[in-house]
Amino acid sequence: MKLVHSFLFWIVKSFLKRQRSLEFIGPLNFDSHETQELIAFRNGILINSAPYLFEQSALDSEAIGNFDPRSFHFGVKFKGKISAYVRLTPTGFELSSLSHTWSVVSKKYTDYIEFNRLVADPNVPKRGYFGRLLLLYVGLWLFEHSNYQGIVAICRPERMNFLNSFGLASVTGLTTYLPDRGESYQMLIGSRKEILTTIFKKYLTDNRMFSSAYRVGSSI
C-alpha cells in the first residue's frame, strides 16, 4: 500500500504544480492576516447562500465552539484572486453541535478532522473545479503532514456524489433535518485508506481529475 500511496502523492503533486495560474494557501492559523482575507471571502459568499449561519443562534454556537480560532484554513487563488476556501476543524466538531446523533457518532472519530465551509466564487465559471483542486491540495497536507486518520463532514443529499468521489461515505444512510437551516443533511466519514483508495481508483478509471485537458487556464 505504501507504493500506491507514494505513486498517488506523486501524481497529485505533479498535477497541482502544473496549475500555474493557481496559488494554494494553507494551512493557516486564525491570527494570520491572510486567514482574515479568506474568512472575509467565505463570509461574503455564505451571507447569500447560507444566511442561517449569520443568525444569532448560529453565531453563538460558532463562538462557543471556538471553531474559527482553532481550525486550519485553506484557500486557492486564481490569477491572484481568492477562488475557493475550506476550513478543517479538529475534534470538537461543528457537526457535533448540530445534532445529538452526530455528536454520539463523532466520539468514535476523535482522531479525524472535519471538513466544513467549502465555498467557491459563484462568479467564476467552472467554480466547482476550484473546490475539487483545493480538496486535493488539502488531502496532500492531511496525509503527508498530519496524524489525522480521516475526515468527517456533513452535506446535503444533492452534494453526496461530490464527496463520495473523494472517498467519504454516509455513516448511516439516513438524513437529519436541521430546523435552523431548513435543510436535511447526512454525516459522512472517510478513513485515510478509503480516501486514498478512492482517489487512486478514480485516477485509473476516470483521470479527468488529473488530466491536463482540465487544467485551469485562459479559457476559464
C-alpha positions in Angstrom: 0.0 0.0 0.0 3.0 2.3 0.6 3.9 2.1 -3.1 0.3 3.0 -4.0 0.4 6.0 -1.7 3.7 7.2 -3.0 2.5 6.9 -6.6 -0.7 8.8 -5.8 1.1 11.6 -3.9 3.5 11.9 -6.9 0.5 12.1 -9.3 -1.3 14.7 -7.3 1.8 16.8 -6.6 2.7 16.8 -10.2 -0.8 17.7 -11.3 -1.1 20.6 -8.9 2.3 22.0 -9.8 1.0 22.3 -13.4 -1.8 24.6 -12.4 0.4 27.7 -12.9 -2.5 30.1 -12.7 -3.2 28.9 -9.2 -1.8 29.7 -5.8 -2.7 27.3 -3.0 -2.8 28.7 0.5 -2.6 27.0 3.9 -2.7 25.6 6.4 -3.1 28.9 8.1 -4.0 29.7 11.7 -6.7 32.2 12.7 -4.3 35.1 13.5 -2.8 35.3 10.0 -3.8 38.4 8.0 -4.2 36.1 5.0 -6.7 34.0 7.0 -8.8 37.0 7.7 -8.9 37.7 3.9 -10.0 34.1 3.3 -12.7 34.3 6.0 -14.0 37.6 4.5 -14.2 35.9 1.1 -16.0 32.9 2.7 -18.5 35.0 4.6 -19.2 37.2 1.6 -20.4 34.1 -0.2 -22.2 32.4 2.7 -24.2 35.5 3.7 -26.2 34.9 0.5 -26.0 31.2 0.1 -26.4 30.2 3.8 -27.8 33.2 5.7 -28.8 30.9 8.6 -25.1 30.9 9.6 -25.4 34.5 10.5 -28.4 34.3 12.7 -27.7 34.9 16.4 -28.1 31.2 17.4 -25.6 30.1 14.8 -23.2 32.9 15.7 -23.5 31.9 19.4 -22.8 28.3 18.6 -19.8 29.3 16.5 -18.4 31.4 19.4 -19.0 28.6 21.9 -17.3 26.0 19.7 -14.4 28.4 19.0 -14.4 26.9 15.6 -12.5 29.5 13.5 -9.7 30.2 16.0 -8.8 26.5 16.4 -9.3 25.4 12.8 -6.9 25.2 9.9 -7.8 27.5 7.0 -7.1 26.7 3.3 -7.7 28.6 0.1 -6.8 28.8 -3.6 -6.2 31.9 -5.7 -6.8 32.1 -9.4 -4.6 34.8 -11.0 -4.2 36.4 -7.6 -7.9 36.4 -6.7 -9.3 34.1 -4.0 -11.5 31.5 -5.7 -12.2 28.8 -3.1 -11.9 28.2 0.6 -12.3 25.3 3.1 -12.0 25.0 6.9 -10.7 22.0 8.7 -11.7 21.6 12.4 -10.1 19.1 14.8 -12.2 17.2 17.3 -15.0 19.2 18.9 -16.5 19.2 15.5 -19.1 21.7 14.4 -21.4 18.9 13.3 -21.5 17.7 17.0 -23.2 20.9 17.9 -25.9 20.5 15.3 -27.2 17.0 16.1 -27.2 14.8 19.2 -26.9 11.7 17.0 -23.9 13.2 15.1 -22.4 14.1 18.5 -22.6 10.5 19.7 -21.3 9.0 16.4 -18.4 11.5 16.2 -17.0 10.3 19.6 -15.7 7.3 17.6 -13.7 9.6 15.3 -11.7 11.9 17.7 -8.6 11.2 15.6 -10.3 12.5 12.4 -10.7 16.1 11.2 -13.8 17.9 9.9 -14.2 19.4 6.5 -16.6 22.4 6.6 -17.4 25.7 4.9 -16.2 24.7 1.5 -17.1 27.5 -0.9 -16.1 28.7 -4.3 -16.5 32.1 -6.0 -20.0 31.9 -7.7 -18.9 34.5 -10.3 -16.1 32.3 -11.7 -17.0 29.7 -14.4 -16.2 26.1 -13.5 -16.1 27.1 -9.9 -16.6 23.5 -8.7 -13.3 22.7 -10.2 -11.5 25.0 -7.8 -13.2 23.2 -4.9 -12.0 19.9 -6.2 -8.4 21.1 -6.6 -8.5 22.6 -3.2 -9.6 19.3 -1.6 -6.8 17.5 -3.4 -4.3 20.0 -2.0 -5.8 19.7 1.5 -5.7 15.9 1.2 -1.9 16.0 0.5 -1.4 18.1 3.6 -3.6 15.9 5.7 -1.9 12.6 4.8 1.7 13.8 4.5 2.0 16.4 7.2 -0.6 15.5 9.9 -1.6 12.5 12.0 -5.3 12.7 11.4 -6.7 9.3 10.4 -9.6 10.5 8.2 -12.2 13.1 7.6 -15.8 13.7 8.8 -18.3 16.1 7.2 -21.9 16.8 6.6 -23.6 17.6 3.3 -27.0 17.9 1.7 -28.1 14.8 -0.3 -27.5 16.5 -3.6 -23.9 17.0 -2.8 -23.2 13.4 -1.8 -21.7 12.4 -5.1 -19.1 15.2 -4.9 -17.8 14.0 -1.5 -18.2 10.3 -2.4 -15.7 10.9 -5.2 -13.1 11.7 -2.5 -13.8 8.6 -0.5 -16.3 9.9 2.0 -19.5 7.8 2.6 -22.6 8.2 4.7 -22.4 6.9 8.3 -25.9 5.7 8.5 -27.5 6.4 5.1 -30.1 8.5 6.9 -30.7 12.2 6.6 -31.1 14.5 9.6 -33.3 17.6 9.3 -31.8 20.7 10.8 -34.7 23.1 11.6 -32.5 26.2 11.9 -31.1 25.6 8.4 -34.3 24.3 6.9 -32.3 21.6 5.2 -31.6 17.9 5.5 -28.0 16.6 5.8 -26.1 13.4 6.1 -23.0 12.8 8.1 -20.1 11.3 6.1 -16.8 9.8 7.1 -13.7 8.6 5.2 -10.6 6.9 6.6 -7.1 7.5 5.2 -7.3 4.2 3.3 -10.8 4.8 1.9 -9.9 8.3 0.7 -6.6 7.3 -0.9 -8.0 4.2 -2.5 -11.0 6.1 -3.9 -8.8 8.8 -5.4 -6.4 6.2 -6.8 -9.2 4.3 -8.4 -10.6 7.5 -9.9 -7.3 8.2 -11.4 -7.1 4.8 -13.0 -10.7 4.8 -14.3 -11.5 8.4 -14.8 -8.4 10.6 -14.8 -10.2 13.7 -15.8 -9.5 14.8 -12.3 -5.8 14.8 -13.2 -5.9 15.3 -17.0 -4.0 18.3 -18.4 -7.1 18.9 -20.6 -8.8 20.0 -17.4 -6.1 22.4 -16.3 -7.2 25.8 -15.3 -6.1 28.3 -18.0 -7.0 31.2 -20.1 -10.3 29.6 -21.1 -11.7 29.8 -17.5 
